[in-house]
Amino acid sequence: MYMMAWGNCINCKGFMGYNPDKVPSLRIEGEREPLCEACFNEWNQIHRIRKGLKPIPLNKEAYAPQEC
């Protein structure tokens, strides 16, 4: 059996399917809110790469169904 969460990216509001345990997220008022892959890549560019830091790798299972 597999499960997948569905919801909107906290940044662009795009609808997406994701693995709730592996998806990149931002904390908003103490709650983890999911980021879509495009917004995660943009965040990495702005907050990591431009500052000379290594990008945070995207988990390959972030947007895939999770076995339960």
ABEGO torsion letter per residue (X at the ends): XBBBBBBBBAAAGBBBBBBAAABBBBBBGGBBBBBBAAAAAAAAAAAAAAAGBBBBBBBAAAABBBBX
